[in-house]
């Protein structure tokens, strides 16, 4: 979310999608854009924990790797570079 909030047009489109998903969650149907985005992020984080999906750091991916991964995913037309 931080990366999307730092981008202008591209980030706004992505955040709009997260807000739309957040508004599908019970209790957030009429939430503000920021609240809906935060609800979506919390829901996703909770789901990852519940499903016990390992963090990327377990596979050797660190914070310093993220900008490069984001750049590759942004220019890829498939999910090849999208973890």
C-alpha positions in Angstrom: 0.0 0.0 0.0 2.9 2.4 0.8 4.2 2.0 -2.8 0.8 2.6 -4.3 0.2 5.7 -2.2 3.6 7.1 -3.4 2.6 6.7 -7.1 0.3 9.2 -8.7 -2.0 7.8 -11.4 -1.0 4.2 -11.3 -1.2 4.1 -7.5 -4.6 5.7 -7.5 -6.0 3.0 -9.8 -4.6 0.3 -7.6 -5.9 1.9 -4.4 -9.3 2.3 -6.0 -9.4 -1.5 -6.5 -8.3 -2.1 -2.9 -11.0 0.3 -1.7 -13.6 -1.5 -3.8 -12.6 -4.8 -2.3 -12.6 -3.4 1.2 -16.1 -2.2 0.8 -17.2 -5.8 0.1 -16.2 -6.6 3.7 -19.0 -6.7 6.3 -19.2 -3.4 8.1 -17.2 -1.4 5.5 -19.8 -1.1 2.7 -20.0 2.7 3.2 -16.5 3.2 4.5 -14.3 6.1 3.3 -11.7 5.2 0.7 -8.8 5.2 3.3 -10.9 3.1 5.7 -11.8 0.6 3.0 -8.2 0.3 1.9 -7.1 -0.3 5.4 -9.8 -2.9 6.0 -8.8 -4.7 2.8 -5.1 -4.7 4.0 -6.1 -6.0 7.5 -8.3 -8.7 6.0 -5.5 -9.8 3.7 -2.9 -9.9 6.5 -5.3 -11.8 8.7 -6.0 -14.3 6.0 -2.2 -14.8 5.3 -1.7 -15.6 9.0 -4.7 -17.9 9.2 -3.6 -19.9 6.2 0.0 -19.9 7.5 1.4 -18.6 4.3 5.2 -18.1 5.0 6.6 -14.6 4.6 8.9 -13.9 1.7 11.8 -13.5 4.0 11.6 -17.2 4.6 12.7 -17.6 1.0 15.5 -15.1 1.2 13.6 -12.0 0.0 14.4 -8.9 2.1 13.0 -5.4 2.2 15.8 -4.2 -0.1 14.6 -6.6 -2.8 11.0 -5.2 -2.9 11.6 -2.1 -5.1 13.2 -4.3 -7.8 10.4 -6.8 -7.6 7.8 -4.1 -7.8 9.5 -2.7 -10.9 9.7 -6.1 -12.6 6.0 -6.9 -11.7 4.9 -3.5 -13.1 6.4 -4.0 -16.5 5.6 -7.7 -16.8 2.4 -8.6 -18.7 2.0 -11.8 -16.7 2.5 -12.9 -13.1 6.0 -14.2 -13.8 7.6 -11.5 -11.6 4.7 -11.2 -9.1 5.4 -13.2 -6.0 
